Amino acid sequence: MFRRIASRYDRMNRLMTFGLDLHWRRKAASFLRPLQPERLLDLAAGTGDFALAACQVLPSLKEVYLVDITPAMLARAPAKKPPQVVWHFQVADAHQLPFADSMMDAIVVGYGVRNFENRLQALMEMRRVLRPGGRAVILETGMPTQLLWKLPFWFYFRLYVPLLGALYARDKAAYTYLPESTRAFPHRDAFLQLALQAGFMRGSYVPLLGGASIIYLLDT
Ligand SMILES: C[S@@+](CC[C@H](N)C(=O)[O-])C[C@H]1O[C@@H](n2cnc3c(N)ncnc32)[C@H](O)[C@@H]1O
C-alpha cells in the first residue's frame, strides 16, 4: 500500500491536515530537547518528514537513522536531508531492528506504530535499542473524546479523507484503511499499558487538536 501511494504521500498529508502535520512533528520532536540527543532513530521513517522536523528543532543531533520497510517511501527522504546532520538509510522491519542494544539516544515514530503487525514486539525492539535514560516519541492518529468534536471529526475522517484519497491519491482503499486502522488502535492509556509491558519505565501522552493526533512519550 505504501509503495502505491509513495509519490503522493507528502501532498496528501498536507491536504488532509491543512498543513498541521508539519507542525505536529516539530512539536513532538521538541519533547526530546531535554535529552540533547546526538543519535536518533526515525522508525517507519517513510519520506523523512519526522527526521527533518527533528533536525529543525534539535540542534544537538549529529546523526539520524531512517528505517522503513518500504523502499519506495524511503527513496523520497534523501532530498530532505539538512547539511549539518548525517542521515543513514536502512530498509528494515520494526519487529527486528538491525541495531545493537542501547545504541540510540532517542527514537521518533510518526504514524507508523498503527501499521505494525505485532506492536508489543516492535515496542520491545525500540526499548532494546534505546539507551538507559532514552526516550521514544510516538506520533499517532487519535479518536477525539469530546462529544462536540466527535461528529465533525467522524465526517472528516470517514468521508473527507477517503474522498480526498480517491480524488487526489487515486487510492481510496489506502485512505479508507487510515480511519479503520485508527479505530482498531489501542489509544491513550491502552497504548501506554502496552509500552509498560514492553519494558518502558514510564509513559504519558499529549492530545493534539482535541485528540485528532496524539503524542506519546515513552521513557526507558
Ligand atoms: C503512514 S507512513 C509514516 C511515514 C512517516 N513516519 C511520517 O511521519 O509521515 C507509515 C510508514 O510505516 C512503514 N512501515 C509499516 N510497517 C513497517 C514495519 N514493520 N517496519 C518498518 N516500517 C514499517 C511504511 O512503509 C510507511 O512508510
PDBQT file of the ligand as one rigid body, heavy atoms in Angstrom, charges set to zero:
ROOT
HETATM    1  C1  LIG A 301       1.998   6.497   7.466  1.00  0.00    +0.000 C 
HETATM    2  S1  LIG A 301       3.660   6.225   6.999  1.00  0.00    +0.000 S 
HETATM    3  C2  LIG A 301       4.545   7.301   8.092  1.00  0.00    +0.000 C 
HETATM    4  C3  LIG A 301       5.764   7.934   7.471  1.00  0.00    +0.000 C 
HETATM    5  C4  LIG A 301       6.475   8.985   8.310  1.00  0.00    +0.000 C 
HETATM    6  N1  LIG A 301       6.942   8.456   9.574  1.00  0.00    +0.000 N 
HETATM    7  C5  LIG A 301       5.652  10.205   8.563  1.00  0.00    +0.000 C 
HETATM    8  O1  LIG A 301       5.700  10.744   9.673  1.00  0.00    +0.000 OA
HETATM    9  O2  LIG A 301       4.988  10.671   7.645  1.00  0.00    +0.000 OA
HETATM   10  C6  LIG A 301       3.919   4.659   7.727  1.00  0.00    +0.000 C 
HETATM   11  C7  LIG A 301       5.241   4.019   7.336  1.00  0.00    +0.000 C 
HETATM   12  O3  LIG A 301       5.420   2.839   8.128  1.00  0.00    +0.000 OA
HETATM   13  C8  LIG A 301       6.158   1.926   7.360  1.00  0.00    +0.000 C 
HETATM   14  N2  LIG A 301       6.042   0.600   7.972  1.00  0.00    +0.000 N 
HETATM   15  C9  LIG A 301       4.936  -0.154   8.084  1.00  0.00    +0.000 A 
HETATM   16  N3  LIG A 301       5.226  -1.318   8.701  1.00  0.00    +0.000 NA
HETATM   17  C10 LIG A 301       6.547  -1.293   8.993  1.00  0.00    +0.000 A 
HETATM   18  C11 LIG A 301       7.441  -2.194   9.632  1.00  0.00    +0.000 A 
HETATM   19  N4  LIG A 301       7.017  -3.365  10.089  1.00  0.00    +0.000 N 
HETATM   20  N5  LIG A 301       8.726  -1.839   9.778  1.00  0.00    +0.000 NA
HETATM   21  C12 LIG A 301       9.172  -0.640   9.306  1.00  0.00    +0.000 A 
HETATM   22  N6  LIG A 301       8.378   0.247   8.687  1.00  0.00    +0.000 NA
HETATM   23  C13 LIG A 301       7.077  -0.056   8.531  1.00  0.00    +0.000 A 
HETATM   24  C14 LIG A 301       5.529   2.053   5.979  1.00  0.00    +0.000 C 
HETATM   25  O4  LIG A 301       6.361   1.532   4.974  1.00  0.00    +0.000 OA
HETATM   26  C15 LIG A 301       5.311   3.556   5.876  1.00  0.00    +0.000 C 
HETATM   27  O5  LIG A 301       6.385   4.197   5.234  1.00  0.00    +0.000 OA
ENDROOT
TORSDOF 0
